[in-house]
Amino acid sequence: MKQNKKIMMKFLTKYWKEVTIGLVFISMLIAIIVLFNKPQVTVTIEDTKRIEMLRDSVNVLNRQMSDLRVAYDNKQGEVITKIKYIKEENAKEISNLGKLNLVQRDSVWSSFEAP
């Protein structure tokens, strides 16, 4: 048994390049055989109708997605504008705090809106 291992090791160390080339050749041959023995796919008229229906569905969904993006961007712009307006109003009221008495100041502080 040990003798067989030694013989095998001597063979592999002496002819390792040839063994590697042979393994690569065999694996490429197997890959080529597998690729060329694939069954052909035939497309029927019904399949093309389904494909067209799916393309139409995808086009509709893409249009809806772009409409939703535009609506989202518009809404986001409205929210940003509202926040800026609230901050400006709050800043105006805060700048006038020095002119108010204590009760009026408490009323102003409690009336602030969070942006």
HUJOUR-V808298 format. One record per backbone hydrogen bond with DSSP energy under -1.0 kcal/mol. CO is the residue of the C=O (numbers start at 0). NH is the residue of the N-H. If there is no record, write none. Layout:
# HUJOUR-V808298
co->CO nh->NH
co->CO nh->NH
This chain:
# HUJOUR-V808298
co->0 nh->4
co->1 nh->5
co->2 nh->6
co->3 nh->7
co->4 nh->8
co->5 nh->9
co->6 nh->10
co->7 nh->11
co->8 nh->12
co->9 nh->13
co->10 nh->14
co->14 nh->18
co->15 nh->19
co->16 nh->20
co->17 nh->21
co->18 nh->22
co->19 nh->23
co->20 nh->24
co->21 nh->25
co->22 nh->26
co->23 nh->27
co->24 nh->28
co->25 nh->29
co->26 nh->30
co->27 nh->31
co->28 nh->32
co->29 nh->33
co->30 nh->34
co->31 nh->35
co->32 nh->36
co->43 nh->47
co->44 nh->48
co->45 nh->49
co->46 nh->50
co->47 nh->51
co->48 nh->52
co->49 nh->53
co->50 nh->54
co->51 nh->55
co->52 nh->56
co->53 nh->57
co->54 nh->58
co->55 nh->59
co->56 nh->60
co->57 nh->61
co->58 nh->62
co->59 nh->63
co->60 nh->64
co->61 nh->65
co->62 nh->66
co->63 nh->67
co->64 nh->68
co->65 nh->69
co->66 nh->70
co->67 nh->71
co->68 nh->72
co->69 nh->73
co->70 nh->74
co->71 nh->75
co->72 nh->76
co->73 nh->77
co->74 nh->78
co->75 nh->79
co->76 nh->80
co->77 nh->81
co->78 nh->82
co->79 nh->83
co->80 nh->84
co->81 nh->85
co->82 nh->86
co->83 nh->87
co->84 nh->88
co->85 nh->89
co->86 nh->90
co->87 nh->91
co->88 nh->92
co->89 nh->93
co->90 nh->94
co->93 nh->96
co->95 nh->98
co->96 nh->99
co->100 nh->104
co->101 nh->105
co->102 nh->106
co->103 nh->107
co->104 nh->108
co->105 nh->109
